[in-house]
Amino acid sequence: LKWSATMVFMLNFIGCVPLATILGQATEDVAEHTNETIGGLINATFGNTVEIILSLAALKSGQFDVVVNTLIGSILSNLLLVMGSSLLFGGLYYREQEINPIVVEGNTLALGVAMIGFAMPTIFAFALNQLNVKNKESASEIFSLVTAILVLTVYGLYLFF
């Protein structure tokens, strides 16, 4: 079929909506049969399955900018939009809210690590360009890989502790 890129995007987007709904319901059903910690981990892991599928498809076709923007959008929507909406609607419903400072500190640290993880490879690549280093691509890729491993390690430790 010779469909326009806009039509392909719209149909894929519409196709992802029921997938996200089904995955969300499935993870909630599984989480009901576990404790709060395991249920939250299952929701956090499988709640981003659509982003993972899109990222893998984009990686396969060499669209690295799409992967980066998908990850940034996922992080911003999960950490900022969800938390901000919760605070807004909680404030509308309850006169006073009680917020656990340990959870806020953990989320703030996670957001900070994510920001550093995205910023450092960009800064490193910019510095390589300014210094006229040979094999910039290779050095930049290695630095990005090391940064990704460190961010994943910090995330794993965040979940563990």
C-alpha positions as CSV (number, residue, x, y, z in Angstrom):
1,L,0.0,0.0,0.0
2,K,1.2,3.5,-0.8
3,W,-0.1,5.4,2.3
4,S,1.3,8.7,3.4
5,A,3.6,8.8,6.4
6,T,0.9,10.8,8.3
7,M,-1.7,8.0,7.7
8,V,0.8,5.3,8.8
9,F,1.6,7.3,12.0
10,M,-2.1,7.8,12.8
11,L,-3.0,4.2,12.3
12,N,-0.1,3.0,14.4
13,F,-1.0,5.5,17.1
14,I,-4.6,4.3,17.2
15,G,-3.3,0.7,17.3
16,C,-1.2,1.5,20.4
17,V,-4.1,2.9,22.4
18,P,-5.9,-0.5,22.9
19,L,-2.5,-2.2,23.5
20,A,-1.7,0.2,26.3
21,T,-5.2,-0.3,27.8
22,I,-4.9,-4.1,27.7
23,L,-1.4,-4.0,29.2
24,G,-2.5,-1.6,31.9
25,Q,-5.4,-3.8,32.9
26,A,-3.3,-7.0,32.8
27,T,-0.6,-5.5,35.1
28,E,-3.2,-4.2,37.5
29,D,-4.8,-7.7,37.6
30,V,-1.4,-9.3,38.3
31,A,-0.5,-6.6,40.9
32,E,-3.7,-7.3,42.9
33,H,-2.4,-10.8,43.7
34,T,0.9,-9.5,45.1
35,N,2.1,-7.1,47.7
36,E,2.4,-3.3,47.1
37,T,6.1,-3.4,46.3
38,I,5.9,-6.2,43.7
39,G,2.7,-4.7,42.3
40,G,4.4,-1.3,41.9
41,L,7.4,-2.9,40.2
42,I,5.2,-4.8,37.8
43,N,3.2,-1.7,36.9
44,A,6.4,0.3,36.5
45,T,8.0,-2.3,34.3
46,F,5.1,-3.4,32.1
47,G,3.5,0.0,32.1
48,N,6.1,1.2,29.6
49,T,5.9,-1.7,27.2
50,V,4.5,0.4,24.4
51,E,7.5,2.7,24.7
52,I,9.8,-0.3,24.7
53,I,8.2,-1.7,21.6
54,L,8.4,1.6,19.8
55,S,12.0,2.1,20.8
56,L,13.0,-1.4,19.6
57,A,11.3,-0.8,16.2
58,A,13.0,2.6,15.9
59,L,16.4,1.0,16.8
60,K,15.9,-1.7,14.2
61,S,15.4,0.9,11.5
62,G,18.2,3.2,12.7
63,Q,16.1,6.1,14.0
64,F,18.1,6.9,17.1
65,D,16.6,10.3,17.6
66,V,13.1,8.7,17.8
67,V,14.5,6.4,20.6
68,V,16.0,9.3,22.6
69,N,12.8,11.4,22.3
70,T,10.6,8.4,23.2
71,L,12.7,7.8,26.3
72,I,12.7,11.5,27.3
73,G,8.9,11.7,26.8
74,S,8.4,8.6,28.9
75,I,10.5,9.9,31.7
76,L,8.9,13.3,31.7
77,S,5.4,12.0,31.5
78,N,6.0,9.4,34.3
79,L,7.9,11.6,36.7
80,L,6.4,15.0,36.1
81,L,3.0,14.7,34.5
82,V,1.8,11.8,36.7
83,M,3.1,13.3,39.9
84,G,1.9,16.8,39.0
85,S,-1.6,15.5,38.2
86,S,-1.7,13.6,41.4
87,L,-0.8,16.6,43.4
88,L,-3.2,18.8,41.5
89,F,-6.3,16.6,41.8
90,G,-5.4,15.5,45.3
91,G,-5.3,19.2,46.3
92,L,-8.7,19.7,44.7
93,Y,-10.2,16.8,46.5
94,Y,-8.5,17.1,49.9
95,R,-7.9,20.3,51.8
96,E,-4.5,19.1,53.1
97,Q,-2.3,16.4,51.7
98,E,0.3,14.4,53.5
99,I,3.4,13.7,51.3
100,N,6.0,11.2,52.2
101,P,9.3,13.1,52.0
102,I,11.3,9.9,51.3
103,V,9.2,9.2,48.2
104,V,9.7,12.7,47.0
105,E,13.4,12.5,47.6
106,G,13.6,9.2,45.7
107,N,11.7,10.6,42.7
108,T,13.7,13.8,42.7
109,L,17.0,11.7,42.7
110,A,15.6,9.5,39.9
111,L,14.7,12.5,37.8
112,G,18.2,14.1,38.5
113,V,20.0,10.9,37.4
114,A,17.9,10.7,34.3
115,M,18.7,14.3,33.4
116,I,22.4,13.7,34.0
117,G,22.2,10.5,32.0
118,F,20.8,12.3,29.0
119,A,22.9,15.5,29.3
120,M,26.4,13.9,29.8
121,P,26.7,12.2,26.4
122,T,25.5,15.3,24.7
123,I,28.1,17.4,26.5
124,F,30.8,14.9,25.9
125,A,30.0,14.8,22.1
126,F,30.1,18.6,22.0
127,A,33.4,18.6,23.8
128,L,34.8,16.1,21.3
129,N,33.7,18.3,18.4
130,Q,35.4,21.3,20.0
131,L,38.7,19.5,20.6
132,N,38.9,17.9,17.1
133,V,39.4,14.4,18.5
134,K,39.8,11.5,16.0
135,N,37.3,8.7,16.2
136,K,34.6,11.0,17.7
137,E,31.8,8.6,16.8
138,S,33.4,5.6,18.6
139,A,34.3,7.6,21.7
140,S,30.9,9.1,21.9
141,E,29.2,5.7,21.5
142,I,31.4,4.2,24.3
143,F,30.6,7.1,26.6
144,S,26.9,6.8,25.9
145,L,27.0,3.1,26.6
146,V,28.9,3.6,29.9
147,T,26.4,6.3,30.9
148,A,23.4,4.0,30.0
149,I,24.9,1.2,32.1
150,L,25.4,3.6,35.1
151,V,21.9,4.9,34.8
152,L,20.5,1.4,34.7
153,T,22.6,0.4,37.7
154,V,21.4,3.4,39.7
155,Y,17.8,2.5,38.7
156,G,18.2,-1.1,39.8
157,L,19.6,0.1,43.1
158,Y,16.7,2.5,43.4
159,L,14.3,-0.3,43.0
160,F,16.2,-2.6,45.3
161,F,16.6,-0.1,48.2
